[in-house]
Amino acid sequence: MPKANEDNPTALSQVQRRAVSELLRVSPVADDLARRFREAGFSLALVGGSVRDALLGRLGNDLDFTTDARPEDVLKIVRPWADSVWDVGIAFGTVGAQKDGRVGDTVQRFQIEVTTYRSEAYDRTSRKPEVSYGDSIEEDLVRRDFTVNAMAVALPEKEFIDPHGGLEDLSARVLRTPGTPEESFSDDPLRMMRAARFAAQLDFEVAPDVVSAMKAMAERIDIVSAERVRDELNKLITGAHPRKGLALLVDSGLAAHVLPELPALRLESDEHHRHKDVYEHSLTVLEQAIDLEEEGPDLVLRLAALLHDIGKPRTRRFEEDGRVSFHHHEVVGAKMTKKRMAALKYSNEMVKDVARLVELHLRFHGYGTGEWTDSAVRRYVRDAGPLLNRLHKLTRSDCTTRNKRKAGALSRAYDGLEGRIAQLQEQEELDAIRPDLNGNQIQEILGIGPGPVIGKAYAFLLELRLENGPMEHDEAVAALKEWWAIQG
């Protein structure tokens, strides 16, 4: 296992203790699998992120292994041992498995991936990864993305393998590449985004030569599939320090290729500084939204916070009185959000939810000090639907003024709105606003069958419900008949 060096013995000895503790926890499962590989004439090592996380004291139940066995041999070894096996990644040399193992007094479920040594990872002219198998673990480690992910622990003997100084880089919290950054990023340009992602997840610094290579090679990211870019972006945004990763994407030029709306927020300030730095404001809103999360990272909320003002560059106008306006930037921003997220292959549901939050994020600012009618409050709840709790958080996060009096007034006003929503919800079941008559009742009262007119009648009654609140049955019937008479 890792040995402390003379330069920083305290830090590395702490790392060593953490690693030993973590590896002892997973040893029953890892060692059992390693013995099976050895009996079949192959070697097995814990590798990459699993070793890094063990050294950081954060190893979970997802374990990554590397081996000299070819995928077909891995399947023969793993199938009789694992509880389930999948081979969807076998074209890239990876076999997945699930295994329940006893850890102390409990049984835990482990997700396992075993990947054959690789020598080359990417066709430099193609969007698709290309795999060429290697013959040694040293050859495998040199082609990994960063030195902190290029460490291994040979099993079952627990021999620590670190040919590129990953342990010291981990202790220094710095990201370097095993070879030159240019070679690494040529092999797989997505590694440039992974640098930003690890900066966001682990709060690591990226070595200057790595940043320089990212700037010089940013356009290479264009050959990577949208799905792979999206997945890295999600991991970055849901990391503990997303501002750090996003700033690196923007400063390196990568964001101009994968999320160009973000650097576009760096509007030049007018001479009187009459508007905020929209880019910095957006990052601050993201951080403030994170502070309001209740159950871990919320990707929909974080994306909405990051993108809520992306319509401002297109709607900016300098008024005659010297003010700067961004009229309807929420509507334009919602359309831009849909377009960008669709290009990144997000699910239709996530695109719809994030765009809806962007569209609604300004609605509260018409509330003033409580001038909204009950009807307006009902519409606010109806329009937000299941996104209401996220809209609360986004709206509160959007206040970044340093004027404590103004910030306090906005907070109190929103407290008041939330109080009115809660009161109306208790009285009227706002979460499920619907007309006081259903479709079948409408047909029966009007004496007609199914058809478009039922939808029109339903919409009329829903509008009435939003405007006036719940109605008695007889009132609703009378209103429907009056509407029907006008229809002729």
Buried (B, 14 or more C-beta within 10 A) or exposed (E): BBEBEEEBEEBBBBBBEBBBEBBEBBBBBBBBBBEBBBEBEBBBBBBBBBBBBBBBEEBEBEBBBBBBBEBEBBBEBBEEBBEEBEBEEBEBBBBBBBBEBEBEEEEBEBEBBBBBBBBBBBBEEEEEBEBEBBEEBBBBBBBBBBBBBBBBBBBBEBEBBBBBBBBBBBBBBBBBBBBEBBEBBBBBBBBBBBBBBBBBBBEBBBBEEBBEBBEBBBEBBEBBEBEBBBBBBBBBBBBEBBBBBBBBBBBBBBBBBBBEBBBBBEBEEEEEEEBBBBBBBBBBBBBBBBEBEEEEBBBBBBBBBBBBBBBBBBBBEEEEEEEBEBEEBBBBBBBBBBEBBEEBBBEEEBBBBBBBBBBBBBBBEEBEEEEBEBBBBBBBBBBBEEBBEBBBBBBBBBBBEEEEEEEEBBEEBBEBBBEBBEEBBEEBEBEEBEBBBEEEBBBEBBEEEEEEBBEEBBEBBBEBBBEBBEBEEEEBBEBBEEBBEEEE
